[in-house]
Amino acid sequence: MSPIIIAFLSLSLSVLPPSSADKFTAYDALQTFNFPVGLLPKGALGYDLDEKTGKFTAYLNETCSFSLEGSYDLKYQSKITGYISRNNLRNLNGISVKVLFLWLNIVEVTRVDDEIDFSVGIASASFPINNFDQCPQCGCGLDCDTVHVRKMKSNAFVSSL
């Protein structure tokens, strides 16, 4: 196991933002487990990780919501929990997506090659990983300036049954 991973697994960071560049952030943790930073919006304050079980908690400064291309409304609670392992986030709590008229909890995120799969239990959607190179911003998502408009390529939510 690499020294960086050993150091990461031995740390349990507080809720407060890191005070120096040598501490891992929630975004660094995502990358350690092979996920892109754009799965979390800007403003993650910190995280806790149980190195034995993979149970984590990520903290945002407030509840955060935004729309991606006007197609997907997302809402992040100020506290997000779940279990993380390489290429898999499971038993998630604190992230929801609006599908038609219903808000559904995203319960699992899986990376398969260059695709990210989001599951709400009964349905899932896949997106190219490069859609998550940038962190969305609360309120405006990825379209915060009027000049920059990025289209998310997707396979619409489809039944997983």
Secondary structure, DSSP 8 states (H G I E B T S, - for coil): --HHHHHHHH----SS--SSTTS--HHHHHHHTT--GGGS-TTEEEEEE-TTT-EEEEEESS-EEEEETTTEEEEEEEEEEEEEETTEEEEEEEEEEEETTEEEE--EEEEETTEEEEE-SSEEEEEEGGGGSS--BTTTBT--SSS-------EEEEE--
